[in-house]
Amino acid sequence: MVASADPTRLDFLLTPAHHTRAFAADARFLPNGQAKPVVVFVHGFKGFKDWGHFNVLADFFARQGYVFVKLDLSHNGVVVGGTGDLEDLDAFGRNNFSIELDDIGCLLDALHQPNATPVPASEMDLSRLFLVGHSRGGGLAILKAAEDARVKAVAAWAPITNVNPGWPEEMMQHWQQTGVWHVENARTKQQLPLYYQIVEDYHANRLRLDIPHKVRRKLRQPLLVIHGDDDETLPVQKAQLFRELKPDTELRILPGAGHMFGGAHPWPDTALPPLAQTVADDTLAFFDRIV
């Protein structure tokens, strides 16, 4: 049953110990003094917490009796108090997977510390703390759950299967020589820099960032993977890997769904895209079964 009241939104900033760049988060919930399960949502590459339909998604989960928290990963290019879109391209270039995992950890720590966030402790049941991630964020959610037992289950939407996409040797040589590689943001046509440090971080933290290894050996929590069979970014065949690595993975393949499950930025509607609604419904049912 969907509640009719508008959820409360609380915005807050976090300043992590592993770097000095503050980042924003927000929480949505229906305040009633009852402890509710908590979902933390992690956006993907070139994404941000207020992208497209993500605010509608947050309200949906809040109306279903959850506290829904989403964060801007600190080096995603969004500036606190800025335009809300990617504008700090130097920060974007200095991002890496270790920073992102530690950002998520910073938020999880804050949720467990009294008064570290504006969400009243009485509203949160942190024994039912779940992670959801999209694309690169799906891979991050899996990696974080594998190293943090406070997470009780993970839902990964069109997730990456490896933080190293198979960089060609010729590209790697050029990248190392110049120190930067650019990727285009198809939506804005920005040329987004990736500094070579992301490769160095990958090699320095290879075991921590090894998604197949973590899923096979370390991920004890229930895992839901949802993928579209028309994904133009990550072929649907990649989703099968999770079932091979972790046979009890719940796998949903959505016919006709692309990488964003019908979403776009900006998203002017107050309803979720139909395919994104299916993703949300399946994820909700998955979490509702976790005691």
Stockholm file with secondary structure:
# STOCKHOLM 1.0

chainA/1-291         MVASADPTRLDFLLTPAHHTRAFAADARFLPNGQAKPVVVFVHGFKGFKDWGHFNVLADFFARQGYVFVKLDLSHNGVVVGGTGDLEDLDAFGRNNFSIELDDIGCLLDALHQPNATPVPASEMDLSRLFLVGHSRGGGLAILKAAEDARVKAVAAWAPITNVNPGWPEEMMQHWQQTGVWHVENARTKQQLPLYYQIVEDYHANRLRLDIPHKVRRKLRQPLLVIHGDDDETLPVQKAQLFRELKPDTELRILPGAGHMFGGAHPWPDTALPPLAQTVADDTLAFFDRIV
#=GR chainA/1-291 SS CCCCSCCEEEEEEECCSSCSCCEEEEEEECCSSSCEEEEEEECCTTCCTTSTTHHHHHHHHHHTTCEEEEECCTTSSCCTTSCSSSCCHHHHHTCCHHHHHHHHHHHHHHHHSTTSSSSCGGGEEEEEEEEEEETHHHHHHHHHHHHCTTCCEEEEESCCSCSSCCCCHHHHHHHHHHSEEEEECTTTCCEEEEETHHHHHHHHTTTTTCHHHIIIIICCSCEEEEEETTCSSSCGGGGHHHHHHSTTCEEEEETTCCTTTTCCSSCCCSSCCHHHHHHHHHHHHHHHTCC
#=GC SS_cons         CCCCSCCEEEEEEECCSSCSCCEEEEEEECCSSSCEEEEEEECCTTCCTTSTTHHHHHHHHHHTTCEEEEECCTTSSCCTTSCSSSCCHHHHHTCCHHHHHHHHHHHHHHHHSTTSSSSCGGGEEEEEEEEEEETHHHHHHHHHHHHCTTCCEEEEESCCSCSSCCCCHHHHHHHHHHSEEEEECTTTCCEEEEETHHHHHHHHTTTTTCHHHIIIIICCSCEEEEEETTCSSSCGGGGHHHHHHSTTCEEEEETTCCTTTTCCSSCCCSSCCHHHHHHHHHHHHHHHTCC
//
